[in-house]
Amino acid sequence: MPRIAKRLAGPALVSNAAATKYTVPALTKTIIRHIHVQNPSASAVTFTCSIGADAAGTRLFDAYILGAGQVIDHFCYYVLDVAEIFQAFSGTNNILTLTIDGDESILG
């Protein structure tokens, strides 16, 4: 099962409504290894993300406050199966920039 390291999503702006940023393709297992979020604005902005549909029980970050000019570099190991999704949103529309990196492995 070859593993392909790649950028899974972004860099892209984060809206103020929960939106799917990545969906695991058919016949694939994905490992999210790095979540990068930057706030280039002069004001604090909240960031929320989840594995699966957004809900309190699926969130990795829940209204996490990024100060002006702050960056999150979250190195991780989240395993996602076929059709699982990664969702994100922010407290202010189209300010934060999100990039997700990881590995995809083709099954079978």
N, C-alpha and C positions, 0 to 999 in steps of 0.2 A: 504494500500500500504506500505509494510514493507520497511524500508530504511536500506541498508547495507553499513556501513562504510568500506572502503577498500583502498588499494593502487591500483590506476588505471594504473600506468605505472612506470617502472624503479625500482630501479636506473639503468640507462642506459646511455651510451655515446651518445652525440649529434653530428650528422654528419654535414658537411658543405653544405648540400643541404636540402631543405625543405622535411621533412619526417613525415608521420603520426605516432604519438606516442600513440594515443588512439582513438578508434571509439566506439560510444555508441551502445551497443548491441540492437537487436530487442526487442520490448516490454519493453523498459527500458528508464527511464529518469535519467540523471546524474547531480550531482552538484559537480563541481570542487571546493574544499575548500582550497587547499594548493598546491602551485607550489614551489618546492625547486630546485635550481640550484647551483652547486658549481664549482669553477674554481681552481683545485689543482695545476695548472701550475705556473711558475714563470713569466708569461707574461699576459697582458690584452687580453681578448677575448670577442667578441660581441655575444649577444644572441638575437634571434628573435623567437617569438612564436605567433600563431594565433588560433582562433577558426574558423574552415572552411579552405578551400584552402588558401594557403598563398597569401596575397595581402595587399596593404597598408591599406585598409579599414577593414581588419579582424584581424589586429595585436594587441596583448596585450602589447608586448615588441617589439620594432623595433630597432635593432642594439644596444641594451642596453650594455654598456661596464661593464664587470666584471673585476676588477683589479686582479692581482696575489693573489691567496689565498682567494678571495672574495666569499661570499655566498649571494644568493637571497632567502629570505623566504617570499613569497608573499601569504598572507592569503586573500582569496577571496570567492566569491559566484557567480560562473558562471553556469547557468543552460543550459544544452545541451539536445537536443531531439534525438530521434532514428536516427541513422546513421550519426549524426554530428561528426566531427573529430577535434582533437587537433593536430596541427603540430608545429614542432620546427626545428631550425637549428642554427649553430654557424658560426662565421667567421673563425674558425680554426677547422679542422676535428678531431673528437674524443678526445677532451680535456675536455669539460664541461660534467658534470653528471647531469641528470634530473630525478626527482621523482615527480609524481603527485598523490595526495591523494584526496579522495572525497567520495560521497555517490551515490549508485545506488539504484533506486526504480523500482521494477517490476510493470509494468502497467497492469491493468485488473484484 
